Amino acid sequence: MIVRKVTVGFVIQTFDTDLPGFISQEFIAGDQCDYEDVNGETVDSSLLIVDGKEAYLPFNMVDPDNWRD
């Protein structure tokens, strides 16, 4: 079964008006997470428990090197 973990949070993007250009961005993850199947139906979060812990994948965001593309 495919399970989607939807995490509520914020994205902070920093823009330099002198360049001009974006210089960084970061994601601030909140505590609220919803779990759903590919149809958007709610599923139990225990489906992601592996070896007694919830499976975790870090939120790696890439800085915008080519922000104008």
QUIDA-V204731 format. One record per backbone hydrogen bond with DSSP energy under -1.0 kcal/mol. CO is the residue of the C=O (numbers start at 0). NH is the residue of the N-H. E is the energy in kcal/mol with one decimal. If there is no record, write none. Layout:
BEGIN
co = <CO CO>
nh = <NH NH>
e = <E E>
END
This chain:
BEGIN
co = <3 5 7 9 11 13 13 15 20 23 25 27 31 33 34 35 36 40 43 44 45 47 49 52 57 62 65>
nh = <35 33 29 27 25 22 23 20 15 13 11 9 7 5 42 3 39 36 46 47 48 54 52 49 59 64 68>
e = <-2.3 -2.6 -2.7 -3.2 -2.1 -2.8 -1.3 -1.8 -3.4 -2.8 -3.0 -2.2 -2.5 -3.4 -2.1 -3.6 -2.2 -2.4 -1.7 -2.1 -1.6 -2.9 -1.8 -3.6 -1.4 -1.7 -1.6>
END
